[in-house]
C-alpha cells in the first residue's frame, strides 16, 4: 500500500514505522524537520519537509497516487483540512484524521472521513478497564504492549550500537 502520513509526531511516526516494517511505501510530511527524529532508526520510507495542506507539497509527494492518507498533526483544523483535500481533490479512498474534539470528529465522519478522537477512544478504553469490561480493550492493550516492548528493544539496541 502507498501511504502518505501528514505529521511526524509520536503517533504519525509510530504508524509510519509500523507500516514501513510491513513493507508498505510510506511518505511522511511535516513542517518541522526535528519531528522526523520521532521516526524509528529503521525507517526506509521517504520524508518531506513541508505543509501537508499545501496543494503543491501534496502534488510533490504524490498524493494522487496514495492509497491512504493519514493526517496526524498536532492540530485538528490542519488534520481535517489535509484529510478533506486528500479525499475531495486527490480522490484518495482511505483517509484518516486524528481529531481531539469529539464533536468535530463526528461532523467529519459524516462527510466520509474516518476520524479518531483520542479523547473519546482513551476515555472509553479507561472506563472499560475500570469497570472490568476487559473485552473493551484486551486486544488493543495486548498489541500496544507488544509494540511498546519492540520500541524499547529497538531503542536499547540503538543505544548500545551507537
C-alpha positions in Angstrom: 0.0 0.0 0.0 1.2 3.5 -0.8 0.6 5.6 2.4 1.1 9.3 2.9 1.3 10.5 6.5 0.9 14.2 7.4 2.6 14.8 10.7 5.6 13.1 12.2 4.8 13.4 15.9 4.7 10.4 18.1 1.5 8.9 16.6 2.4 9.6 13.0 6.0 8.4 13.3 4.9 5.2 15.1 2.4 4.4 12.4 5.0 5.2 9.7 7.4 2.7 11.4 4.7 0.0 11.7 3.6 0.4 8.1 7.2 0.6 6.8 8.1 -2.6 8.7 5.2 -4.4 7.0 6.7 -3.4 3.6 4.3 -0.6 2.6 5.6 2.5 0.8 5.4 5.3 3.3 5.9 9.0 2.8 5.9 11.4 5.8 5.4 15.1 5.5 5.9 17.6 8.4 6.6 21.3 8.7 9.2 20.7 11.4 12.4 18.9 10.4 13.1 17.9 14.0 9.8 15.9 14.0 11.4 13.3 11.7 13.6 12.3 14.7 10.4 10.5 16.0 10.7 8.0 13.2 12.4 4.7 14.0 16.0 4.4 13.0 15.0 1.5 10.7 12.5 3.7 8.7 13.2 3.2 5.0 10.4 5.4 3.7 10.5 9.0 2.4 10.4 12.2 4.4 9.4 15.6 3.0 9.7 18.9 4.8 6.5 20.9 4.0 3.0 21.7 4.9 0.6 18.8 4.4 -2.3 21.1 3.5 -0.3 22.9 0.7 -1.5 21.6 -2.7 2.0 21.9 -4.2 3.5 19.9 -1.4 0.9 17.2 -1.7 1.4 17.0 -5.5 5.2 16.8 -5.0 4.9 13.8 -2.7 2.4 12.1 -5.0 -0.9 12.4 -3.0 -2.8 11.5 -6.2 -1.1 8.1 -6.1 -1.7 7.4 -2.4 -3.9 4.5 -1.4 -4.3 6.1 2.0 -3.7 9.5 3.7 -3.3 9.7 7.5 -3.5 13.2 8.9 -1.8 13.1 12.4 -0.5 16.6 13.1 -1.0 18.4 16.4 -3.9 20.5 15.1 -7.5 19.4 14.5 -8.0 22.0 11.8 -4.9 21.0 9.9 -5.8 17.3 10.1 -9.3 17.8 8.9 -8.2 20.1 6.1 -5.5 17.7 4.9 -8.0 14.8 5.1 -10.6 16.8 3.1 -8.1 17.8 0.5 -6.9 14.2 0.1 -10.4 12.9 -0.3 -12.0 15.7 -2.4 -9.2 17.0 -4.5 -6.9 14.0 -4.9 -9.6 11.3 -4.7 -7.8 9.2 -2.0 -10.2 6.4 -0.9 -8.8 5.7 2.6 -8.5 8.9 4.6 -8.0 9.1 8.4 -7.7 12.2 10.6 -6.7 12.4 14.3 -9.2 14.8 15.9 -9.1 15.7 19.6 -12.6 17.4 19.6 -15.2 14.6 19.6 -17.9 16.9 18.1 -15.7 17.8 15.1 -14.8 14.1 14.7 -18.5 13.2 14.3 -19.1 16.0 11.8 -16.2 15.0 9.6 -17.1 11.3 9.9 -20.5 12.1 8.5 -18.5 13.6 5.4 -16.8 10.2 4.9 -13.5 10.9 6.6 -12.5 8.3 9.2 -11.8 10.2 12.3 -10.1 9.0 15.5 -10.7 11.1 18.6 -8.1 10.1 21.2 -10.3 12.0 23.7 -13.2 9.5 23.3 -11.1 6.4 22.4 -9.0 6.8 25.6 -12.0 7.6 27.8 -13.9 4.6 26.6 -10.8 2.3 27.0 -10.0 3.5 30.5 -13.7 3.4 31.6 -14.0 -0.2 30.3 -10.8 -1.2 32.1 -12.0 0.5 35.3 -15.4 -1.2 35.1 -13.9 -4.6 34.5 -15.1 -4.8 30.9 -11.9 -6.5 29.6 -13.3 -7.1 26.2 -13.3 -3.3 25.5 -9.5 -3.1 25.3 -8.0 -6.5 25.7 -6.7 -6.9 22.1 -5.8 -3.3 21.8 -3.7 -3.4 25.0 -2.0 -6.6 24.0 -1.0 -5.1 20.7 0.0 -1.8 22.3 2.1 -3.5 24.9 3.8 -5.7 22.3 4.6 -2.6 20.2 6.0 -0.8 23.3 8.3 -3.8 24.0 9.5 -3.7 20.4 10.1 0.0 20.6 12.0 -0.3 23.9 14.1 -3.1 22.5 15.0 -1.1 19.3 15.9 1.9 21.4 18.1 -0.2 23.7 19.8 -1.8 20.7 20.3 1.6 19.0 21.8 3.0 22.3 24.2 0.0 22.6 25.3 0.2 18.9 25.6 4.0 18.9 
